[in-house]
Amino acid sequence: MNGVTGRMGTNQHLLRSIKAIIEQGGVKVSADEVIMPDPILVGRNEAKLQALCKQSGVQKYTTDLDSVMSDPHYQIYFDAQVTGRRAAAVKKAIEAGKHIYCEKPTGTTTEEALELFELATKAGLKNGVVQDKLWLPGLVKLKRLMEAGFFGKILSVRGEFGYWVFEGTSIPAQRPSWNYRKEDDGGIIVDMLCHWRYVLDNLFGNVKAVSCLGATHIPERVDENGNTYKCTADDACYATFELEGDVIAHFNSSWTVRVRRDDLLTLQVDGTHGSAVAGLRDCYVQHYGNTPKPVWNPDIAQPIPFFDGWSKVPEQEIYDNAFKAQWELFLKHIVKDEPFPWDLKAGARGVKLAEKGLESWEKRQWVDVQDL
């Protein structure tokens, strides 16, 4: 596990996924068989690795990546490093014959990301990319509604994502400074359009075209060492997507927005028979028969309590941590050869959409998104 000293790698992949799987006794695949992961933590800072081992209970760590690359005991290479370091390390792991599981974006360009898939496939290695939001309880509930035909024909999807990331002048920033520097592969378009690609493709239809406008709303921030730096990457993205099946999707993604909605991410899906609004965990629905009939009249107080017309979808399933759920599927894929469609090619699709979003912003026009 390389790069797990970062926030996402520590919390979601190590503590809430691998550590949790070990503590539950492994991934159960039959009445008398489990898959038990045996991780070794890899990084450049030995003190951080030691502290992380103490926190997680993992016994093994190393600052020598080559030593574990050459060790046949370790069959899987997982990468949660910053984007710019990922491709070179994954290539090295492929050359060493390791199965690959990694965070996104899987590369800094579509060509680089697609090359990783092609190299892994040619070497006969299994590979996967983290697409965690597909296992969020709110999105699982949306999928169940779609499977039941609740929406009728889906017309549109509206996503609102983001929160206020402090500049660091008085209150410390809650995101790393490299996110706001283009030269360090930062930017919210590169970060979030990779997510929206797999959410849209897997739930609502393949993306056919994009119109994207980015912005750098905050020009200067303060980094982890207290130094002021210039923000060279976008901190907000306003993107519209044309999907297969005549579905229109629009996502606002911003690190410069204050939240007045149900959650940090909300998706509203509108269909001919009903609508739903999903957050990370909860989902609210309004059927055609419960839809009010408002009349525009700004001269009187609004007589319709709009929120009252929505019903909360009940908890019908047990929802595990989204990262852990995908980790378990990937481990089953490696050991038992169970299907796992979220491969490095899916990761390359996400990178391609991010590139097309940047192209649209630069050209100030709609851009078609061809398949790989």
Secondary structure, DSSP 8 states (H G I E B T S, - for coil): -BSTTSHHIIIIIIIIIIHHHHHTTSEEEETTEEE-----EE-S-HHHHHHHHHHH----EES-HHHHHT-TT--EEEE-S-HHHHHHHHHHHHHTT-EEEE-S---SSHHHHHHHHHHHHHTT--EEE--GGGGSHHHHHHHHHHHTTTTSSEEEEEEEEE-B---SSSS--SS-GGGG-GGGT--HHHHHHHHHHHHHHHHT--EEEEEEEEE----EEE-TTS-EEE--S-SEEEEEEEETTTEEEEEEEESB----SSSSEEEEEEESSEEEEE-SS-EEEEEGGG-------TTS-----GGGG-EE----S----HHHHHHHHHHHHHHH-------HHHHHHHHHHHHHHHHHHHHTS-EE----
